[in-house]
Each structure stands twice: as C-alpha cells, then as structure tokens.
Amino acid sequence: ALATMLSMGTSCGIRMGSYPYLRDWVAGSSKSKTPVLMFGTGLFAGGVGYWFSCPFFQAKTRLQAATLLHTAGKGPGGGSSAAAAAAARAAGGGAEGGGVLGEIASVWREGGLPALFRGASPLVVRGALFSAGQTLGYDGCKTALSQRAEIMEDGPALHMLGSIVAAFFATVLSAPADVVMTRYQAAAQMGNAYAGPLECFGSIIKNEGASAFYRGWSPYFLRIVPVFLTFHPLFEQLRLLAGLSYMS
C-alpha cells in the first residue's frame, strides 16, 4: 500500500501539477488549446512524472512478485519450500517484510542508480500514454461541454463526468504498455529473462497475440474509475481553496 501511494503520489503530483501550466505555455493561453495539444502536453508531463516515480513502482512490482512466489511455494501443510523461500529472498525479501525502502536498497545493491531505473522505458511510455488519455479525456470533456459550448456548468457534476471519460481514454491508451511494464519488471522474479522491453513486447505478441494486451481491461477500467472520481473533483476543490479557479 505504501509503495503504491508513493509511486502514484509522485507521478500524479508532477503530471497534474505541471499539465495546465505546460499546456498554456505551449498554446499561449487556455483559450487556444486543442485536443492535439491536450494529448501532447499530457504525454510529456506524464512521461516526466512516471520517470521520477520509477524506483517506487519497481519496489511495488518486486513486493508483489515476491508475495506471489511465497504464496505459490506453500505446500499442503502450509509450509514454504526452501526453493520458494530462496526465490522470495532473491526477489528482494518482499514476502518477509523488507518494505518499500528495503526493496529500493536491495535494487541499489544490485546495480546502483541505473538499477533503480531498470524498466523505466515501459513505465515512462505507459505513464505518458496514461497521462495523455487522462488529460485529453478530462480536459477535453470540460472544454467541449463547458467552455466551447454551454451544455454543462463547470462544477462537480461535470468533474465527475470528465473523470469517467478520462478513465476510459487513460486505460485504453495505456493497457498495452501496462502489460509490458509489469511482465518486464517482474521477469527475473518469475523465472523469465528478456533482453529489453521490446523483446518482452514481441514475446507477448508471438505467444499470446495482440488481444493479450487488453486481457483484463474491464477490471483495469473499473479500478481506475473510482480513483479518478475521487481525484479530479478533489483536485478542483483544492484549486479553489488555494485561490485558483477550476482548471480551465
């Protein structure tokens, strides 16, 4: 839970905090924004945000993989096999309570700073696409319904509708990269080896077909919707409390 909070908090804070200012800097003003601009600036802000959060995402993935190995190694009597225990220790000790900092320290011992950003490319691609879908869906919905046409007032109802649209775009765009990122970062712990993210991508295409990238999309979407329904309305209210207007 802590690893998830740290990873999401870092990436989300950077991408959503910088997006409106980056968009308006490129466009000249919020009135000149276009869907292409919303997508492009969201893509860039998301890539930067997720790059900085890579060590936390890697710790989260390793903790999850170590837990799976620990659980899979339990015999009928409830004990863990020696092989499973060794595998869990090799995965960073997540199953034995190393925690987020313990996982990060373990990765650092394996290869220093470069190791902390191992698998950063699929994470950055996934994060950039996720962010681009989020900003295009949310900002685009608000722009179309409130700013370009007075169909809805800019308020909580529109913020909730925009959140659902944002969740749809974000999950559709990021699902393939999400699958590659998860499998690549957990490859060593699960007994696989890939030369790089592209090999992982090709392996999935060859062995499972393109449909594998959207297997489990519905739970992914349903998991993101409540997060966005909480985040975007809260984000807008915090802007008001800070003396700013709703995001325009």
C-alpha atoms as an extended CHARMM CRD file, in Angstrom:
* protein
*
       248  EXT
         1         1  ALA       CA              0.0000000000        0.0000000000        0.0000000000  PROA      1               0.0000000000
         2         2  LEU       CA              2.7970000000        2.4320000000        0.8730000000  PROA      2               0.0000000000
         3         3  ALA       CA              4.6670000000        1.6510000000       -2.3540000000  PROA      3               0.0000000000
         4         4  THR       CA              1.5000000000        2.3170000000       -4.3470000000  PROA      4               0.0000000000
         5         5  MET       CA              0.8720000000        5.6070000000       -2.5420000000  PROA      5               0.0000000000
         6         6  LEU       CA              4.4400000000        6.8030000000       -3.0890000000  PROA      6               0.0000000000
         7         7  SER       CA              4.5500000000        5.7980000000       -6.7430000000  PROA      7               0.0000000000
         8         8  MET       CA              1.1360000000        7.2200000000       -7.6200000000  PROA      8               0.0000000000
         9         9  GLY       CA              1.5960000000       10.3200000000       -5.4900000000  PROA      9               0.0000000000
        10        10  THR       CA              4.8970000000       11.1850000000       -7.1620000000  PROA      10              0.0000000000
        11        11  SER       CA              3.7290000000       10.5960000000      -10.7220000000  PROA      11              0.0000000000
        12        12  CYS       CA              0.3080000000       12.1920000000      -10.2400000000  PROA      12              0.0000000000
        13        13  GLY       CA              1.6340000000       15.2430000000       -8.4190000000  PROA      13              0.0000000000
        14        14  ILE       CA              4.1320000000       16.0190000000      -11.1640000000  PROA      14              0.0000000000
        15        15  ARG       CA              1.9210000000       15.3460000000      -14.1670000000  PROA      15              0.0000000000
        16        16  MET       CA             -1.2930000000       17.0190000000      -12.9960000000  PROA      16              0.0000000000
        17        17  GLY       CA              0.5010000000       19.8310000000      -11.2030000000  PROA      17              0.0000000000
        18        18  SER       CA              2.5020000000       20.7980000000      -14.2780000000  PROA      18              0.0000000000
        19        19  TYR       CA             -0.0030000000       19.9900000000      -17.0430000000  PROA      19              0.0000000000
        20        20  PRO       CA             -2.1490000000       23.1900000000      -17.0780000000  PROA      20              0.0000000000
        21        21  TYR       CA              0.9010000000       25.4540000000      -16.9870000000  PROA      21              0.0000000000
        22        22  LEU       CA              2.7680000000       23.4680000000      -19.6370000000  PROA      22              0.0000000000
        23        23  ARG       CA             -0.3240000000       23.3880000000      -21.8760000000  PROA      23              0.0000000000
        24        24  ASP       CA             -0.9230000000       27.1230000000      -21.5860000000  PROA      24              0.0000000000
        25        25  TRP       CA              2.7840000000       27.8860000000      -22.0810000000  PROA      25              0.0000000000
        26        26  VAL       CA              2.7850000000       25.9740000000      -25.3760000000  PROA      26              0.0000000000
        27        27  ALA       CA             -0.6110000000       27.2970000000      -26.5220000000  PROA      27              0.0000000000
        28        28  GLY       CA             -0.1770000000       30.8550000000      -25.2930000000  PROA      28              0.0000000000
        29        29  SER       CA             -3.4490000000       30.7040000000      -23.3250000000  PROA      29              0.0000000000
        30        30  SER       CA             -6.0570000000       28.1720000000      -22.2410000000  PROA      30              0.0000000000
        31        31  LYS       CA             -8.4200000000       29.5250000000      -24.9260000000  PROA      31              0.0000000000
        32        32  SER       CA             -6.0890000000       28.3180000000      -27.6830000000  PROA      32              0.0000000000
        33        33  LYS       CA             -5.8730000000       24.6820000000      -26.5230000000  PROA      33              0.0000000000
        34        34  THR       CA             -6.6950000000       21.8710000000      -28.9270000000  PROA      34              0.0000000000
        35        35  PRO       CA             -7.1650000000       18.1100000000      -28.4710000000  PROA      35              0.0000000000
        36        36  VAL       CA             -3.7140000000       17.5270000000      -30.0010000000  PROA      36              0.0000000000
        37        37  LEU       CA             -2.1910000000       19.9640000000      -27.5090000000  PROA      37              0.0000000000
        38        38  MET       CA             -4.0130000000       18.3530000000      -24.5710000000  PROA      38              0.0000000000
        39        39  PHE       CA             -2.7240000000       14.9550000000      -25.6690000000  PROA      39              0.0000000000
        40        40  GLY       CA              0.8320000000       16.1280000000      -26.3430000000  PROA      40              0.0000000000
        41        41  THR       CA              1.4050000000       18.1100000000      -23.1660000000  PROA      41              0.0000000000
        42        42  GLY       CA             -0.2580000000       15.3830000000      -21.0960000000  PROA      42              0.0000000000
        43        43  LEU       CA              2.0470000000       12.8590000000      -22.7790000000  PROA      43              0.0000000000
        44        44  PHE       CA              5.1510000000       14.8790000000      -21.8640000000  PROA      44              0.0000000000
        45        45  ALA       CA              4.0820000000       15.6880000000      -18.2950000000  PROA      45              0.0000000000
        46        46  GLY       CA              3.1360000000       12.0640000000      -17.6930000000  PROA      46              0.0000000000
        47        47  GLY       CA              6.4390000000       10.7580000000      -19.0160000000  PROA      47              0.0000000000
        48        48  VAL       CA              8.4030000000       13.0450000000      -16.6940000000  PROA      48              0.0000000000
        49        49  GLY       CA              6.2240000000       12.2340000000      -13.6840000000  PROA      49              0.0000000000
        50        50  TYR       CA              6.4600000000        8.4870000000      -14.1580000000  PROA      50              0.0000000000
        51        51  TRP       CA             10.2170000000        8.5960000000      -14.7700000000  PROA      51              0.0000000000
        52        52  PHE       CA             10.7700000000       10.1620000000      -11.3360000000  PROA      52              0.0000000000
        53        53  SER       CA              8.4620000000        7.5900000000       -9.7340000000  PROA      53              0.0000000000
        54        54  CYS       CA             10.2100000000        4.5610000000      -11.3030000000  PROA      54              0.0000000000
        55        55  PRO       CA             12.0460000000        3.4240000000       -8.1140000000  PROA      55              0.0000000000
        56        56  PHE       CA              8.7440000000        3.2960000000       -6.1950000000  PROA      56              0.0000000000
        57        57  PHE       CA              6.9560000000        1.4250000000       -8.9890000000  PROA      57              0.0000000000
        58        58  GLN       CA              9.8130000000       -1.0640000000       -9.1540000000  PROA      58              0.0000000000
        59        59  ALA       CA              9.6120000000       -1.6270000000       -5.3940000000  PROA      59              0.0000000000
        60        60  LYS       CA              5.8560000000       -2.2010000000       -5.6830000000  PROA      60              0.0000000000
        61        61  THR       CA              6.2590000000       -4.7050000000       -8.5200000000  PROA      61              0.0000000000
        62        62  ARG       CA              9.0030000000       -6.6210000000       -6.6860000000  PROA      62              0.0000000000
        63        63  LEU       CA              6.9600000000       -6.7980000000       -3.4830000000  PROA      63              0.0000000000
        64        64  GLN       CA              4.0060000000       -8.1880000000       -5.4160000000  PROA      64              0.0000000000
        65        65  ALA       CA              6.1690000000      -10.7310000000       -7.2670000000  PROA      65              0.0000000000
        66        66  ALA       CA              7.8580000000      -11.8830000000       -4.0520000000  PROA      66              0.0000000000
        67        67  THR       CA              4.4650000000      -12.3420000000       -2.3920000000  PROA      67              0.0000000000
        68        68  LEU       CA              3.2260000000      -14.4370000000       -5.3230000000  PROA      68              0.0000000000
        69        69  LEU       CA              6.3220000000      -16.6400000000       -5.1400000000  PROA      69              0.0000000000
        70        70  HSD       CA              5.9300000000      -17.0300000000       -1.3870000000  PROA      70              0.0000000000
        71        71  THR       CA              2.2630000000      -17.9870000000       -1.7340000000  PROA      71              0.0000000000
        72        72  ALA       CA              2.9120000000      -20.3940000000       -4.6260000000  PROA      72              0.0000000000
        73        73  GLY       CA              5.5750000000      -22.1720000000       -2.5640000000  PROA      73              0.0000000000
        74        74  LYS       CA              3.2560000000      -23.0740000000        0.2940000000  PROA      74              0.0000000000
        75        75  GLY       CA              2.6660000000      -26.7990000000        0.4790000000  PROA      75              0.0000000000
        76        76  PRO       CA             -0.4940000000      -28.6170000000        1.6090000000  PROA      76              0.0000000000
        77        77  GLY       CA              0.6520000000      -28.3490000000        5.1990000000  PROA      77              0.0000000000
        78        78  GLY       CA              1.0250000000      -24.5930000000        4.9950000000  PROA      78              0.0000000000
        79        79  GLY       CA              4.8530000000      -24.5110000000        4.9720000000  PROA      79              0.0000000000
        80        80  SER       CA              7.0050000000      -22.8880000000        2.3420000000  PROA      80              0.0000000000
        81        81  SER       CA              9.5110000000      -24.8990000000        0.3680000000  PROA      81              0.0000000000
        82        82  ALA       CA             13.1900000000      -23.9930000000        0.5790000000  PROA      82              0.0000000000
        83        83  ALA       CA             13.1300000000      -23.0830000000       -3.1130000000  PROA      83              0.0000000000
        84        84  ALA       CA             10.2480000000      -20.6700000000       -2.6350000000  PROA      84              0.0000000000
        85        85  ALA       CA             11.9160000000      -19.0620000000        0.3350000000  PROA      85              0.0000000000
        86        86  ALA       CA             15.1300000000      -18.6170000000       -1.6140000000  PROA      86              0.0000000000
        87        87  ALA       CA             13.2010000000      -17.1610000000       -4.5380000000  PROA      87              0.0000000000
        88        88  ALA       CA             11.4310000000      -14.7290000000       -2.2460000000  PROA      88              0.0000000000
        89        89  ARG       CA             14.7490000000      -13.5990000000       -0.8240000000  PROA      89              0.0000000000
        90        90  ALA       CA             16.1250000000      -13.2060000000       -4.3390000000  PROA      90              0.0000000000
        91        91  ALA       CA             13.1130000000      -11.0720000000       -5.2370000000  PROA      91              0.0000000000
        92        92  GLY       CA             14.0540000000       -8.6460000000       -2.5350000000  PROA      92              0.0000000000
        93        93  GLY       CA             12.5490000000      -10.1510000000        0.5660000000  PROA      93              0.0000000000
        94        94  GLY       CA              9.1300000000       -8.6220000000       -0.0550000000  PROA      94              0.0000000000
        95        95  ALA       CA              7.3700000000      -11.6140000000        1.3930000000  PROA      95              0.0000000000
        96        96  GLU       CA              9.4230000000      -11.3510000000        4.5390000000  PROA      96              0.0000000000
        97        97  GLY       CA              8.6840000000       -7.7080000000        5.2940000000  PROA      97              0.0000000000
        98        98  GLY       CA             11.5470000000       -5.7370000000        3.6960000000  PROA      98              0.0000000000
        99        99  GLY       CA              9.1490000000       -2.9440000000        2.8550000000  PROA      99              0.0000000000
       100       100  VAL       CA              9.4940000000       -0.2020000000        0.2480000000  PROA      100             0.0000000000
       101       101  LEU       CA             12.8190000000        1.1540000000        1.4900000000  PROA      101             0.0000000000
       102       102  GLY       CA             14.1640000000       -2.3750000000        1.8220000000  PROA      102             0.0000000000
       103       103  GLU       CA             13.2450000000       -3.1250000000       -1.7920000000  PROA      103             0.0000000000
       104       104  ILE       CA             14.8340000000        0.1070000000       -3.0270000000  PROA      104             0.0000000000
       105       105  ALA       CA             18.0020000000       -0.6410000000       -1.0290000000  PROA      105             0.0000000000
       106       106  SER       CA             18.0690000000       -4.1490000000       -2.4870000000  PROA      106             0.0000000000
       107       107  VAL       CA             17.8120000000       -2.8000000000       -6.0360000000  PROA      107             0.0000000000
       108       108  TRP       CA             20.5520000000       -0.2570000000       -5.2730000000  PROA      108             0.0000000000
       109       109  ARG       CA             22.8560000000       -3.0640000000       -4.1060000000  PROA      109             0.0000000000
       110       110  GLU       CA             22.1860000000       -4.9230000000       -7.3390000000  PROA      110             0.0000000000
       111       111  GLY       CA             23.3780000000       -2.1300000000       -9.6100000000  PROA      111             0.0000000000
       112       112  GLY       CA             23.2810000000        1.3340000000       -8.0910000000  PROA      112             0.0000000000
       113       113  LEU       CA             21.3680000000        4.2390000000       -9.6610000000  PROA      113             0.0000000000
       114       114  PRO       CA             20.9180000000        2.5920000000      -13.1060000000  PROA      114             0.0000000000
       115       115  ALA       CA             19.2400000000       -0.3930000000      -11.4330000000  PROA      115             0.0000000000
       116       116  LEU       CA             16.6650000000        1.8840000000       -9.7650000000  PROA      116             0.0000000000
       117       117  PHE       CA             15.5140000000        2.9370000000      -13.2300000000  PROA      117             0.0000000000
       118       118  ARG       CA             15.6190000000       -0.5380000000      -14.7670000000  PROA      118             0.0000000000
       119       119  GLY       CA             12.4710000000       -0.9570000000      -16.8090000000  PROA      119             0.0000000000
       120       120  ALA       CA             11.9330000000        2.8120000000      -16.8520000000  PROA      120             0.0000000000
       121       121  SER       CA             11.2290000000        2.8960000000      -20.5830000000  PROA      121             0.0000000000
       122       122  PRO       CA              7.9940000000        0.8270000000      -20.4880000000  PROA      122             0.0000000000
       123       123  LEU       CA              6.9480000000        2.6430000000      -17.3170000000  PROA      123             0.0000000000
       124       124  VAL       CA              7.5270000000        6.0510000000      -18.9040000000  PROA      124             0.0000000000
       125       125  VAL       CA              5.7190000000        5.0090000000      -22.0920000000  PROA      125             0.0000000000
       126       126  ARG       CA              2.8490000000        3.5830000000      -20.0510000000  PROA      126             0.0000000000
       127       127  GLY       CA              2.7140000000        6.6550000000      -17.8150000000  PROA      127             0.0000000000
       128       128  ALA       CA              2.9020000000        9.0720000000      -20.7240000000  PROA      128             0.0000000000
       129       129  LEU       CA              0.0480000000        7.3190000000      -22.5450000000  PROA      129             0.0000000000
       130       130  PHE       CA             -1.9880000000        7.0370000000      -19.3540000000  PROA      130             0.0000000000
       131       131  SER       CA             -1.4990000000       10.7360000000      -18.6290000000  PROA      131             0.0000000000
       132       132  ALA       CA             -2.2540000000       11.7450000000      -22.2360000000  PROA      132             0.0000000000
       133       133  GLY       CA             -5.5240000000        9.8090000000      -22.1000000000  PROA      133             0.0000000000
       134       134  GLN       CA             -6.3560000000       11.3180000000      -18.7230000000  PROA      134             0.0000000000
       135       135  THR       CA             -5.7240000000       14.9220000000      -19.7630000000  PROA      135             0.0000000000
       136       136  LEU       CA             -7.3770000000       14.5270000000      -23.1680000000  PROA      136             0.0000000000
       137       137  GLY       CA            -10.4290000000       12.8570000000      -21.6400000000  PROA      137             0.0000000000
       138       138  TYR       CA            -10.8500000000       15.1800000000      -18.6600000000  PROA      138             0.0000000000
       139       139  ASP       CA             -9.7720000000       18.4980000000      -20.1410000000  PROA      139             0.0000000000
       140       140  GLY       CA            -11.3920000000       17.6570000000      -23.4680000000  PROA      140             0.0000000000
       141       141  CYS       CA            -14.7060000000       16.8190000000      -21.8140000000  PROA      141             0.0000000000
       142       142  LYS       CA            -14.6980000000       20.0440000000      -19.8050000000  PROA      142             0.0000000000
       143       143  THR       CA            -13.7120000000       22.0970000000      -22.8410000000  PROA      143             0.0000000000
       144       144  ALA       CA            -16.3750000000       20.5970000000      -25.0930000000  PROA      144             0.0000000000
       145       145  LEU       CA            -19.2540000000       20.7260000000      -22.6060000000  PROA      145             0.0000000000
       146       146  SER       CA            -18.4970000000       23.8820000000      -20.6330000000  PROA      146             0.0000000000
       147       147  GLN       CA            -16.0310000000       26.1620000000      -22.3800000000  PROA      147             0.0000000000
       148       148  ARG       CA            -16.7770000000       25.7760000000      -26.0970000000  PROA      148             0.0000000000
       149       149  ALA       CA            -20.4800000000       25.0660000000      -25.6050000000  PROA      149             0.0000000000
       150       150  GLU       CA            -22.5680000000       25.8940000000      -22.5480000000  PROA      150             0.0000000000
       151       151  ILE       CA            -24.0550000000       22.4150000000      -22.1920000000  PROA      151             0.0000000000
       152       152  MET       CA            -22.9450000000       21.9370000000      -18.5840000000  PROA      152             0.0000000000
       153       153  GLU       CA            -21.7450000000       24.2770000000      -15.8710000000  PROA      153             0.0000000000
       154       154  ASP       CA            -18.1550000000       23.8230000000      -14.7260000000  PROA      154             0.0000000000
       155       155  GLY       CA            -18.8380000000       22.1750000000      -11.3810000000  PROA      155             0.0000000000
       156       156  PRO       CA            -18.8750000000       18.8410000000       -9.5340000000  PROA      156             0.0000000000
       157       157  ALA       CA            -21.2380000000       17.1050000000      -11.9820000000  PROA      157             0.0000000000
       158       158  LEU       CA            -19.0080000000       17.9370000000      -14.9440000000  PROA      158             0.0000000000
       159       159  HSD       CA            -15.9270000000       16.9880000000      -12.9750000000  PROA      159             0.0000000000
       160       160  MET       CA            -17.3890000000       13.5400000000      -12.3010000000  PROA      160             0.0000000000
       161       161  LEU       CA            -18.4110000000       13.0200000000      -15.9290000000  PROA      161             0.0000000000
       162       162  GLY       CA            -14.9810000000       14.1520000000      -17.0920000000  PROA      162             0.0000000000
       163       163  SER       CA            -13.3810000000       11.7190000000      -14.6580000000  PROA      163             0.0000000000
       164       164  ILE       CA            -15.2020000000        8.7530000000      -16.2260000000  PROA      164             0.0000000000
       165       165  VAL       CA            -14.2470000000        9.8660000000      -19.7460000000  PROA      165             0.0000000000
       166       166  ALA       CA            -10.6470000000       10.3510000000      -18.5800000000  PROA      166             0.0000000000
       167       167  ALA       CA            -10.5630000000        6.8470000000      -17.0750000000  PROA      167             0.0000000000
       168       168  PHE       CA            -11.7630000000        5.3460000000      -20.3690000000  PROA      168             0.0000000000
       169       169  PHE       CA             -9.1540000000        7.1240000000      -22.5010000000  PROA      169             0.0000000000
       170       170  ALA       CA             -6.3550000000        6.5320000000      -19.9880000000  PROA      170             0.0000000000
       171       171  THR       CA             -6.9360000000        2.7880000000      -19.7190000000  PROA      171             0.0000000000
       172       172  VAL       CA             -7.4340000000        2.2350000000      -23.4540000000  PROA      172             0.0000000000
       173       173  LEU       CA             -4.1980000000        4.0350000000      -24.3310000000  PROA      173             0.0000000000
       174       174  SER       CA             -2.0560000000        2.6160000000      -21.5220000000  PROA      174             0.0000000000
       175       175  ALA       CA             -3.1960000000       -1.0260000000      -21.2990000000  PROA      175             0.0000000000
       176       176  PRO       CA             -0.6120000000       -2.4990000000      -23.7450000000  PROA      176             0.0000000000
       177       177  ALA       CA              2.3060000000       -0.6570000000      -22.1330000000  PROA      177             0.0000000000
       178       178  ASP       CA              0.9820000000       -1.6130000000      -18.6800000000  PROA      178             0.0000000000
       179       179  VAL       CA              1.1370000000       -5.3130000000      -19.5680000000  PROA      179             0.0000000000
       180       180  VAL       CA              4.6820000000       -4.9860000000      -20.9560000000  PROA      180             0.0000000000
       181       181  MET       CA              5.8760000000       -2.9500000000      -17.9570000000  PROA      181             0.0000000000
       182       182  THR       CA              4.5050000000       -5.3980000000      -15.3890000000  PROA      182             0.0000000000
       183       183  ARG       CA              5.8770000000       -8.5010000000      -17.0820000000  PROA      183             0.0000000000
       184       184  TYR       CA              9.2700000000       -6.9710000000      -17.8250000000  PROA      184             0.0000000000
       185       185  GLN       CA              9.8790000000       -5.6750000000      -14.3050000000  PROA      185             0.0000000000
       186       186  ALA       CA              8.7850000000       -8.9670000000      -12.7320000000  PROA      186             0.0000000000
       187       187  ALA       CA             10.5510000000      -11.1750000000      -15.2930000000  PROA      187             0.0000000000
       188       188  ALA       CA             13.5650000000      -12.1080000000      -13.1450000000  PROA      188             0.0000000000
       189       189  GLN       CA             11.4290000000      -12.9840000000      -10.1270000000  PROA      189             0.0000000000
       190       190  MET       CA              9.0860000000      -15.1360000000      -12.2380000000  PROA      190             0.0000000000
       191       191  GLY       CA             11.9010000000      -17.0800000000      -13.9200000000  PROA      191             0.0000000000
       192       192  ASN       CA             11.8370000000      -15.3190000000      -17.2940000000  PROA      192             0.0000000000
       193       193  ALA       CA             14.5210000000      -13.2490000000      -18.9920000000  PROA      193             0.0000000000
       194       194  TYR       CA             14.0800000000      -10.5320000000      -21.6110000000  PROA      194             0.0000000000
       195       195  ALA       CA             16.8630000000       -8.5320000000      -23.2610000000  PROA      195             0.0000000000
       196       196  GLY       CA             14.6400000000       -5.4700000000      -23.1090000000  PROA      196             0.0000000000
       197       197  PRO       CA             11.0490000000       -4.1960000000      -23.1850000000  PROA      197             0.0000000000
       198       198  LEU       CA             10.8250000000       -4.6650000000      -26.9650000000  PROA      198             0.0000000000
       199       199  GLU       CA             11.6750000000       -8.3650000000      -26.6240000000  PROA      199             0.0000000000
       200       200  CYS       CA              9.0230000000       -8.6580000000      -23.9200000000  PROA      200             0.0000000000
       201       201  PHE       CA              6.5240000000       -6.9480000000      -26.2360000000  PROA      201             0.0000000000
       202       202  GLY       CA              7.4390000000       -9.2830000000      -29.1110000000  PROA      202             0.0000000000
       203       203  SER       CA              7.1880000000      -12.3410000000      -26.8970000000  PROA      203             0.0000000000
       204       204  ILE       CA              3.6540000000      -11.4300000000      -25.8670000000  PROA      204             0.0000000000
       205       205  ILE       CA              2.6260000000      -10.8490000000      -29.4920000000  PROA      205             0.0000000000
       206       206  LYS       CA              4.1970000000      -14.1370000000      -30.6280000000  PROA      206             0.0000000000
       207       207  ASN       CA              2.9400000000      -16.3700000000      -27.8310000000  PROA      207             0.0000000000
       208       208  GLU       CA             -0.4090000000      -14.8250000000      -26.8920000000  PROA      208             0.0000000000
       209       209  GLY       CA             -1.4620000000      -12.4790000000      -29.6750000000  PROA      209             0.0000000000
       210       210  ALA       CA             -2.3600000000       -8.7900000000      -29.5900000000  PROA      210             0.0000000000
       211       211  SER       CA             -5.5220000000       -9.4800000000      -27.5930000000  PROA      211             0.0000000000
       212       212  ALA       CA             -3.3140000000      -10.2420000000      -24.5670000000  PROA      212             0.0000000000
       213       213  PHE       CA             -2.6830000000       -6.5190000000      -24.1640000000  PROA      213             0.0000000000
       214       214  TYR       CA             -6.3740000000       -5.9260000000      -23.3970000000  PROA      214             0.0000000000
       215       215  ARG       CA             -6.9850000000       -9.0600000000      -21.3900000000  PROA      215             0.0000000000
       216       216  GLY       CA             -8.2740000000       -7.8260000000      -18.0570000000  PROA      216             0.0000000000
       217       217  TRP       CA             -9.0710000000       -4.3440000000      -19.4120000000  PROA      217             0.0000000000
       218       218  SER       CA            -12.5120000000       -4.2000000000      -17.7660000000  PROA      218             0.0000000000
       219       219  PRO       CA            -11.1680000000       -4.6870000000      -14.2030000000  PROA      219             0.0000000000
       220       220  TYR       CA             -8.4190000000       -2.1770000000      -15.0270000000  PROA      220             0.0000000000
       221       221  PHE       CA            -11.0020000000        0.3970000000      -16.1310000000  PROA      221             0.0000000000
       222       222  LEU       CA            -13.2670000000       -0.3040000000      -13.1530000000  PROA      222             0.0000000000
       223       223  ARG       CA            -10.2780000000        0.0890000000      -10.8270000000  PROA      223             0.0000000000
       224       224  ILE       CA             -9.3080000000        3.4640000000      -12.3100000000  PROA      224             0.0000000000
       225       225  VAL       CA            -12.8210000000        4.9780000000      -12.4050000000  PROA      225             0.0000000000
       226       226  PRO       CA            -13.2490000000        5.3780000000       -8.6090000000  PROA      226             0.0000000000
       227       227  VAL       CA             -9.6930000000        6.7310000000       -8.3480000000  PROA      227             0.0000000000
       228       228  PHE       CA            -10.4390000000        9.4270000000      -10.9210000000  PROA      228             0.0000000000
       229       229  LEU       CA            -13.8990000000       10.1130000000       -9.4540000000  PROA      229             0.0000000000
       230       230  THR       CA            -12.1190000000       10.8930000000       -6.2030000000  PROA      230             0.0000000000
       231       231  PHE       CA             -9.0480000000       12.6300000000       -7.5740000000  PROA      231             0.0000000000
       232       232  HSD       CA            -10.4130000000       15.1090000000      -10.1240000000  PROA      232             0.0000000000
       233       233  PRO       CA            -13.2420000000       16.6230000000       -8.0280000000  PROA      233             0.0000000000
       234       234  LEU       CA            -10.8610000000       16.8540000000       -5.0590000000  PROA      234             0.0000000000
       235       235  PHE       CA             -8.1640000000       18.3810000000       -7.2810000000  PROA      235             0.0000000000
       236       236  GLU       CA            -10.6270000000       21.0430000000       -8.4640000000  PROA      236             0.0000000000
       237       237  GLN       CA            -11.7560000000       21.8710000000       -4.9210000000  PROA      237             0.0000000000
       238       238  LEU       CA             -8.1500000000       22.1540000000       -3.7430000000  PROA      238             0.0000000000
       239       239  ARG       CA             -7.5260000000       24.6270000000       -6.5510000000  PROA      239             0.0000000000
       240       240  LEU       CA            -10.4040000000       26.7240000000       -5.2200000000  PROA      240             0.0000000000
       241       241  LEU       CA             -9.0370000000       26.5420000000       -1.6680000000  PROA      241             0.0000000000
       242       242  ALA       CA             -5.6590000000       27.6880000000       -2.9950000000  PROA      242             0.0000000000
       243       243  GLY       CA             -7.2690000000       30.7860000000       -4.5010000000  PROA      243             0.0000000000
       244       244  LEU       CA             -7.2680000000       29.4260000000       -8.0600000000  PROA      244             0.0000000000
       245       245  SER       CA            -10.2140000000       28.8000000000      -10.3500000000  PROA      245             0.0000000000
       246       246  TYR       CA            -11.3490000000       25.4320000000      -11.6710000000  PROA      246             0.0000000000
       247       247  MET       CA             -8.8920000000       24.1100000000      -14.2420000000  PROA      247             0.0000000000
       248       248  SER       CA             -9.7890000000       25.8690000000      -17.4680000000  PROA      248             0.0000000000
